[in-house]
Amino acid sequence: VYLNGFHGDCSAMFTVGDVDEHMKRLIQVTEDCLYAAIGICKPNEKISNIGNIIDEVASNNNFTVIPSFVGHGIGSYFHGPPDVFHF
């Protein structure tokens, strides 16, 4: 979505065909990470806390984050600054 000079961003994960339980769990934990991160967002929250909660949720579920992948800001630039590291 692009409205009045600003972008919106959303995505959804769907499975196709036979998906094993480990992959289903990965998809669920990824969504849990997203909502945990959104849940702590508020004015003046440190960006590092967002990454820390993602890492915590993943780790608590026996998954790890990939350091070379980062979250991103959104606004007048799509996938713009700041980078949000997940660790």
C-alpha positions in Angstrom: 0.0 0.0 0.0 1.3 3.5 -0.8 -0.9 6.4 0.4 0.0 10.1 0.8 3.7 9.5 0.4 3.9 6.6 2.8 4.3 2.9 2.4 2.5 0.1 4.3 4.0 -3.4 4.5 2.5 -6.7 5.3 3.0 -10.3 4.4 1.5 -13.7 5.0 2.8 -17.2 4.9 0.9 -20.0 3.3 1.9 -23.6 2.9 1.3 -25.6 -0.3 1.3 -29.4 -0.4 2.6 -31.6 2.3 4.6 -29.7 4.9 6.3 -31.5 7.8 5.7 -30.6 11.4 9.1 -29.0 11.8 8.3 -26.5 9.0 4.9 -25.8 10.4 6.5 -25.1 13.7 9.0 -22.8 12.1 6.2 -20.8 10.5 4.4 -20.5 13.8 7.4 -19.4 15.7 8.3 -16.9 13.0 4.8 -15.4 13.5 5.2 -15.5 17.3 8.4 -13.6 16.9 6.7 -10.9 14.8 3.8 -10.4 17.2 6.2 -10.4 20.2 8.2 -7.7 18.5 5.1 -5.6 17.6 3.9 -6.1 21.2 6.9 -4.2 22.7 6.9 -1.3 20.3 6.1 2.0 21.8 7.6 5.5 21.7 11.2 5.6 22.9 11.6 1.8 22.9 15.2 0.8 22.0 15.4 -0.8 18.6 17.8 -3.4 20.1 14.9 -4.5 22.4 12.9 -5.4 19.3 15.7 -7.6 18.0 16.3 -9.1 21.5 12.7 -10.2 21.8 12.8 -11.9 18.4 16.0 -13.7 19.3 14.5 -14.7 22.7 11.3 -16.1 21.2 13.2 -18.0 18.5 15.7 -19.4 21.0 13.0 -20.5 23.5 11.5 -22.5 20.7 14.8 -24.1 19.6 15.3 -22.0 16.5 18.0 -19.4 15.8 17.9 -16.1 13.9 20.1 -15.5 10.8 22.3 -12.5 11.6 22.6 -11.4 7.9 18.8 -10.9 7.7 17.4 -7.8 9.4 14.1 -6.1 9.9 13.6 -2.7 8.5 11.8 0.6 8.9 8.9 1.6 6.8 7.6 5.1 5.9 8.4 7.3 2.9 10.9 4.6 1.9 9.9 1.0 1.4 12.3 -1.2 3.4 14.1 1.9 4.6 16.1 2.7 7.7 16.6 1.8 10.5 17.8 -1.8 10.2 16.5 -3.9 13.0 19.0 -6.7 13.9 17.4 -9.8 15.3 20.0 -10.5 18.0 
